[in-house]
């Protein structure tokens, strides 16, 4: 098999060839490694290769849904026993940190028969919506190398879009599956709170706001991997009801006529690009042509208040992570990026009362979405406010850096959270990605579907949010959209 043939298959398609003995797993692995060696120097998508370990684990009699299919893990909480991980940070890269246990989600993925050939680039602790860690450098977008892939699952997105692997591990705590899916023209589903497992180190991440799944080219690969990985385990906080049918079987069924609300307004009052508007308008027209009812309306939620409540929790989580790594691995302040230190400093000073208030507000947002979904089946939004930013474009303004360093030096960085500058920081950080946090805070499933490319051939996804536990409905609609407007031919336009 040549690469030109390899890249035309999704994961299930390649596995079928292995099952039918038309190709062997080692041949697929060799193709993936060759593609990585050819394009990864340009992309910086794979930061920790495990090629030799993958070769050693090859099993000629490999079984499973994805038998022999090349696969990547994300270098963040997707630990693989015996393999170095950095979580995108010099604090762990320099140690180095060697995983002692394989994460529960990785075990479930590995049970499908995938061949794990490395860990993908991620921002430090996944705290940013772009992938530009100081530890590894920027991850470049296959559609145009001047642009970023988004984050925090940026390395996985780049590798899938570039044809190194057909699917890859990802996670989403504030949009980290949907953002890179939007920027890289992929399908990205964030499952409902509790749908996929964490463990063994913790039972849930950020009160269930963060979930793990995959980035894929095809809807069916996402559905099949969710079939293989969903459900609680010994480390889970609670049990979520299993679907009545497999997700893979559900996507073969045409969805009912849906009533879909949509909005193109930024929830935090920031600018939305003409491309993002065009992407949603195109999707709305496509939905109408399929017989669905599309109505412009949005839930009664103060988006800026939600963003602040989200970031207070996000910052506090970052503070906890930094403290843990300092305690367990002897990391020093200079081992962390300045932005991480600022975020951690603000998070460390969030009071218990403010933290509880933010979580109570999370519940109110969930209630409002439950009421909203009494009238609508789905909610359509841009996945991102624009196509991908250029590398280096999303960064702390130069004038802020000396101020932040000075505040850190005198242990007053937390004062930023109580100043007028905080709202500026919120808007400046989320203006690129103001649409994704709603699904994380409320624990609802959401997806980015690649239906739009602009005149410069840069993609921008359309995001759908569904009621709790309705991944099947999202996947059904995505399959219908994929059949109506196939996006697989778009990947042939990538030239690296």
C-alpha positions, 0 to 999 in steps of 0.5 A: 500500500502506498501513502496515497492509498493509506490516507484515503481510509478512515480507521475502521476502513484500515482495520477492515483491510487487516481483518481481511488480511489484505494488509498487515498491521506492521505495514500500516505502522511503517506507513504511519512512521514514514509519514511522520518522519516526512511531515512531523518536522514541519508540523511538530505534532508528535513530540514523544514518539514511541515507534520502537515500542509500537513495533515491539507490541505488534501482534500479527493476530491482532483483533478488535474494532481498530486492529492494527490502526496507527494511533496517537495519545495526547501528552496530557493525562493519557499516561502510557506505562513506561513512557515519558510524558511532559503534559506540555511542561518543562517541569515534567519534561526535564525530570523526566516524568515516566508514567507508572500506570496506563490511564483507564481510557488508554487501556480501553483504546488499546483494547480496540487493537490500535497501535500507539506510536507516540504522544502529541503536542499539547500546551502546558497542562492544556490551559490554552486554546492554542498549542505553543508550549515553551517545552516543545514549540508551536504546532503548525496547521497542515492547511497552512503552516503559518497557522496554529492548530488550536488547543489543547489537543493541537498535536493530535489534530495536526497528525490526523489532518496530515494523514499520519494517523486516521484518529488520535486521542484528545480531551476537552475541558474548555473546548480542547477537542472542538477548537482544534477540530474547527481549525484543522477541519476534523470531526470532534465530539466532546462527550457528556460529563461522565461518559468516558472514564478517567483514572487511576489518578483521579475520578473526574477532571474539573468537576466533570467539565473535562472529558476524553475522546478522540479526533477523527476524519470520519463520524463512524470512527468517533462513534466506534471509539465511543462504543469501545470507551464509554462507561464508568469504571472503578475510578468513576465518580458516578455511573452514566446511563449507557445508550440503548443501542451502540453509537455505531448502529445509531449513525446508520439511522436518519435523525428525526426532523429536528428543531435547532436553535442557532446563534452567531453572537459571541456570548462575551460580546467580542467580535465574531468573524465573517467566516464564523458567521458564514460557516453557521449560515451555511450549516443552517441552510444545509440543515433546512435543506434536510428538512430540519427547522432552524430558528435563531435564538439563544438561552438566557445565560449571561455569557460573560458571567459564565466565562468568569465562573469558568475561569475562576475554576480553571485558574484554581485547577491550574494552581492545584496542578502547579502545587502538586508538581512542585511538591511531587517532582521538585519543580521550581517557578522557572520551570513553568511558563509565565502565563501558567504562573500568573493563572496559578497565582490568581487561582491560588487566591480564589476564596472558598466562598467564591469557588462555591459560588462559581460552582453553584452558578454552573448548576444554574447554567445547566438548569437554563440549558435543560429548560432551553432543550425543552423547546429545542433538540439542538443548539448550533453555534460557531465552534470558534470565532474565526479560522485558526490564528497564526502562530504567535498571534494569540499571546500575552500582549508585550506590555503585560509581560513586565507587569506580570513578572513584577507582580509575581516577584512581589507575590501580588499577581492575584490582584489581577483577578480583582482589578478592571484588568481581569475582564480584559484578560477574560475577553482577550483570552477567550475572544478566539474561542468564546463558544465552547465553555458552555458545554463544559460548564453544563456537562453537555455533549457537543461536537464540531463538524467540518462543513466550511472552508474559506477562500484561503482554504482554512476550515472552521467548524460548526458546533452543536450542543445537545441535551445531556446523554444525547451523543447518539443524536449528535452522531446521527446528525453528523453522519447525515451531514457527512453523507450530504456534504462529504468532507473527506475529499477536502483532505486531498488539498493538504500539501506538505 
